[in-house]
Amino acid sequence: MTIKLLYFASLRDALGQSEAKTTLPDSVATVAELRVHLASRGGAWNRLLASTSLRCAVNQEIAPLAMTIKEGDEVAFFPPVTGG
């Protein structure tokens, strides 16, 4: 399945990108599994697991870790407070 990823604030700065499209393996079906999958890239990606306060939204709706991800979803990761 292919999804769009968005990164905001300090996470965007650490990763050096604000968005990306990625194809996920069949073993990744939830937000929690996506975080583990992305963190397995190492380096700055470990922030996805290290931060207990990191928030996630799926299709612009705050999402729990157990939320299922579907083909074409937009998944955004951001710290709990962002300026605006």
C-alpha positions in Angstrom: 0.0 0.0 0.0 1.2 3.5 -0.8 0.6 6.4 1.6 1.6 10.1 1.9 3.7 11.1 5.0 3.8 14.6 6.4 6.3 15.8 9.1 6.0 19.0 11.0 8.1 21.3 13.3 11.2 19.7 14.9 10.5 16.3 13.3 10.6 17.9 9.9 13.8 19.7 10.7 15.5 16.5 12.0 14.4 14.4 9.0 15.2 17.1 6.5 11.9 16.7 4.7 8.3 17.8 5.1 6.6 15.1 3.1 7.1 11.9 1.3 5.2 9.1 -0.4 6.1 5.6 0.7 5.1 2.0 -0.1 4.5 -0.1 3.0 5.1 -3.8 3.4 2.0 -5.9 4.2 3.2 -6.2 7.8 2.4 -2.5 8.4 -1.3 -1.9 9.0 -1.6 0.5 12.0 -0.1 3.8 13.0 1.9 2.0 15.7 3.4 -0.4 13.1 4.1 2.5 10.8 6.1 4.3 13.6 8.2 1.1 14.2 8.7 0.6 10.4 9.9 4.2 9.9 12.1 4.2 13.0 13.8 1.0 11.7 15.5 3.4 9.2 17.7 4.5 12.1 19.2 7.9 12.8 16.8 10.8 13.1 13.9 8.3 12.3 14.3 7.0 15.8 12.5 10.1 17.0 9.3 8.6 15.8 9.6 6.0 18.6 11.6 7.9 21.2 9.1 10.7 21.7 6.2 9.7 23.8 4.4 13.0 23.1 4.6 12.8 19.3 1.1 13.1 17.8 -0.3 11.6 14.6 -3.1 12.4 12.3 -4.6 10.2 9.6 -6.4 12.2 6.9 -6.3 15.3 9.1 -7.9 13.6 12.1 -6.0 12.9 15.3 -5.3 9.2 15.3 -4.7 6.6 18.0 -1.8 4.2 17.6 -4.2 1.4 16.9 -5.8 3.1 13.9 -5.6 1.1 10.7 -3.9 2.7 7.8 -5.4 2.3 4.3 -4.2 2.7 0.7 -3.8 6.4 -0.1 -4.1 7.7 3.4 -2.2 10.9 4.5 -0.4 10.3 7.8 1.1 13.3 9.6 3.5 13.3 12.6 3.9 16.4 14.7 4.9 17.4 18.3 2.1 18.3 20.7 2.6 22.1 20.2 3.1 23.7 16.9 3.2 27.4 16.2 0.8 29.0 13.8 
